[in-house]
Amino acid sequence: MLLCLSPAWLTKVPAPGQPGEAALLVSKAVSFHPGGLTFLDDFVPPRRATYFLAGLGLGPGWGREAAELARDLTCPTGASAELARLLEDRLLTRRLLAQQGNVAVPATLAFTYKPPAPLRGGDASPGLRLVELNGKEGQETLVKEEVGAFLHSEALGDALQVAVKLSGWRWRGRQALRLYPRAEQGPVVDTVLALLEKLEEEESVLVEAVCPPARLPFAGSPPPGPELALRICAVVCRTQGDRPLLSKVVCSVGRGDRPLRHQSSLPRTLEAALAQCGLAEASQVAIVRQRVKAAAEAALAAVLTLEAGLSAEGLWAAQRPGLAAEEAAAAPLVETMLRRSARCLMEGKQLLLLGAGGVSKKFVWEAARDYGLKLHLVESDPNHFASQLVQTFIHFDVTEHRRDEENARVLAELVRARGLQLDGCFSYWDDCLVLTALLCQELGLPCNPPAAMRLAKQKSRTQLHLLCRRGPPWPAPSLYAVPCCPLESEADVDRAVHQVPLPGVMKLEFGAGAVGVRLVKNASQCREHFSRIARDLQGEADHPGIGLGWGNAMLLMEFIEGTEHDVDLVLFGGRLLAAFVSDNGPTRLPGFTETAACMPTGLAPEQEAQLVQAAFRCCLGCGLLDGVFNVELKLTGAGPRLIEINPRMGGFYLRDWILELYGVDLLLAAAMVACGLRPALPAHPRARGHLVGVMCLVSQHLQALSSTASPETLQALHDQGLLRLNLLEEALVPGEYEEPYCSVACAGSSPAEARHRLLGLCQGLGIDGPHYPVAYFLSHFK
């Protein structure tokens, strides 16, 4: 992020291939570095801006120059002069809020001189009376009648005073309001007539009710001194998906007989301000905060609705009221700036994608279109639906992994023959991860070393390698690894049962989706399960998409008691940029198919930090330095233990949930890393709420999924916002080795609220039952 102290440091140049638009170049700026260091830098050649935020104005000075710089840029901007002018009109914003319905505004009488288009006509707004004037002279009779009727109207409620002020962008912060007792009609009329003479077109004189301070009951005698009034200022920002988010509440406390202004009072928290006014009970304070949040976010929603109908495009956020609010209030705004900057950087990037995936990855194509990514797809299925959604489709069999090195060379030649100018290459599909690393190496594109991807892809090699990594650096990866033994023959099974403590877990070396994973308690069960897998899952055709193209070798690892968790990481250059921890419910032993999940984690901060550190150290220990990774761990009494590393973006619902709760898109982050760009992500992301979900299995829910919980019913409930549906499979086909059909989740302001909603929904839809006890699966999240 760069700070420009003069418009002369910025230059607009025509954007190639975009008539009428310009790129913004920075030749000089203040740069910021860790430790509070700042430098004045000159850039030769100038740097291209990917986001522009400035204090805009229509009057003389830098504000006007900034407004001109912001006009018709190719990069996103923080505002536009046109939008700023509209929002600085107090009357217009008041009408917007009054029409919103759930935002209260003071009763207002407005005399407006040749009003702007948004104020002309339209539906009447509750408590807001607009009187349109075509002239400023000869209005005495009209003003007297309107003021008299307003002062005696019920709209003023119990207000004892009215304020008279000017409204319009020209008067923002430049005029003092005048207060009068409600009973004194004459002085109010005289002041209105005097102010009318100052009006220019599209400006107004407002007469508004002065809200009396709330009278709170005090135990015993009221405190000495004047009656106190409280002013609450809510700072709201637009976040991911154009959703308003309350980021800070700042209050002022002062005498109740005079207007309260931030400039003349010290900022304080809502809790401290309410306590000073006599309201200290936590439950009551929470109610006030929730009402402030609802009203503030509804106010910004009204502004966003206005903006959607304008040609001016840009971010709008409330002004920040003083130093007390700066740090916390700025965070969502900065996150939004960085997110929009990332979109600008990635628009038009050419990316090669290996493996399209199934129905659970349909979001990829929608997101790519939204971000402006140019995707070129390599896929084994010539009839895959995604073949029609990409710039280039290359049909190529990627399932024969014994020939990955040769296939990478062939694919590289195909890419060169087609003249593809790629910015990056990546994959989120298990089958293609090693091939992707080899292809990137052939094409000279950023990626993790193929050896690191091979190490992470084979589960026993991951554990055995990390067991040998005893540090430094500390904490050593060996602390998290679990003893295991690879199995390729029945002789290996007989040897493994004497090396790995039982009970243990048997799983496919290259498996996915917990297919074929089973708890085994003795040598007999080990042999039986090994024989069953060797017979039933021999190749890719037996169960596509779970890694059988690598073979059906297995491993036996020690069974670890504890709660199960997923950690989704974003790494760049070996540095941890972001981590998201979720909790998993108990599985239906002896199987390990996922049953339930909760995000964000309910763990204590120290335990959450331990999981993040464990996932990070295990990735580094395997040589995974760049990308988006999903690490499965168990939290035991002795700390975290590794289940496995998935060297790609987390599957199932994880990308969707993280985007919903944190506003961070793992798909975009993975694409940026693949292009060699460092994603700018919040170091300590704050969740907007809580999500709790359960998996539906065809073997357990075929009747419900064919009737009360049909895909059409679930989709309709999703569209109504009553649940969150992630469809993972297309066909309702039961089988012995199955993966979840779909994930159904509910949101709430607390885990308990989300749990309660989900349990009720599952009971009503027939998902809950004696053989699939949802209440038990959710019990771990209390």
C-alpha angles and dihedrals in degrees: 000000000000131000117214114198096188135035086228088073090064130068132189118216129179112269112238112246094004109094115208093016131100139204118228116228126196116212098169134017148144111261126202128220138180116285094037094287119153130187135189104231133191114207120213109207097024118252121243115240118231095187132021126201122173142154100260127203141165097217126084119293138047093325091068092045090051090050090054091048090052094053119106097352123161091221123071116267134211094232145335129239090238093054092043090054092053094047094048089061102096092199094053094049090047091053091048091053094044090053090049087072100210097064115082118217129184117267104268138191111197128192103196125189113217092333123218119260096265090059098047117102117324128125120323114258122224112259092001120108118186120195112191116213126197092188139023100220128071095026098121097110095045093047093048093051095045095045092047093050091046095050091052096042125111089233090082091061112186095341111138096189139042129205125217118205145148122257129204138087090270092062100046107132093349105095138054119231119235121226124209134174110258091239094059103084096163099062090045092053092046092051093048091051091048093050093047088069090062095054125114125191115300092020129115146198112227129205107190140171116258105227108233115231115260114260108225123195115250124204106242119344120359114255117269121257134047123331111270129230127200127215118194121199118191120199112210130184136190111245139180112329093017092284121152116238127190105228104171142007117205123181138196126202123199147133114320094221097066137047116275117228130179091229092061101042138054117255118242140169123273091247093053093044094049091047090053089053092050103265109112106140108118096222092053092047089051090054091051091048092050091050091049090050093049094048095044095049091045088053093055090044088059090051092049089051089054091047092051089062095050130082089226110094126199153102119284126193133167119267113265114243109220139307097305091067100038103094102040096035093050095055099079091041092052091046090053091048092051093045092053090044089054091052089052091051094049099044109115095009114151111228131180112215122196114207123011098214126207138286091304089067098051089111089070094072094046091048093047091054091047093050094043094241118163105221126196112192133210109194138162095217110076091196097049111141091232091065087083094048101059137073093240130015119202115188107211134149106245097169099085099085097175085074098045095121092051092043091052091056092047092048091049089055091048090052092050092045091055091049094236112173099206127195093188148346128216146149138208094188117100094220093058105043100098092040089052092054091049092048092049088052090052093048097041093241126145114272144126116278113273089236090059092049091049090049093051094042095058107065100205092047089052093055097040092048093050092047086064094049099091096159170218111207098063139256086046118225089232088074090070103039123103126218113255143156129218117236124206101146140020088259088060089054092054090049094045096055088063093048103042120057114242140262089062141163123248119201143155114275092228099023130135138197093029089281109163094006112139141168111240123192103186144012093269093057090047093055093044094051093044091053092047094052092044088054102040105034108042103138148356093282092061093062116356120213101025099095102266088137084079091055132260101274114146141202137213116218133176115270110242121207116220144076118308123233141176121220116195112199136191113204130181124179090348092304124121109237101172141351132194121194124200132180125232126209125233115290127231099258137246081034125060103208108142115259108177142358141192131201133225098032120257092215124117113266092253093054091046090052090050091055093048092049091048093051092046094048092047091052092049090046090059093046096254102146106151130042147037114303137182116214122189116207142166122223109220132178087266095049136268122342125194121244097175145315120240103200093210141057114307115266137218110036099337100103091046095048094047091050091049097046103033106020090236118130111209090193092058090044091053091049092050093050089048088057092050093253121134110232113229102225132167109265092213106027117198119218118231092216141318133292125199120182145172132210122239117216125199090222091057103029107033093119094047093043088053094050130004095020100034117157089253092053093047091048091050091051089048091052090051091053093243094119140003114242126197111182110208103173134029104210128060094224117145119214143162093250103045139162124209115284096211145339121238118194141172129209129222142165087247134024090249092055092048091047092049093050093047095048092050091048093049091050091050094046095045095246092119117070146136092279093043106035104191092183089060093048090052094045092088090065097065 
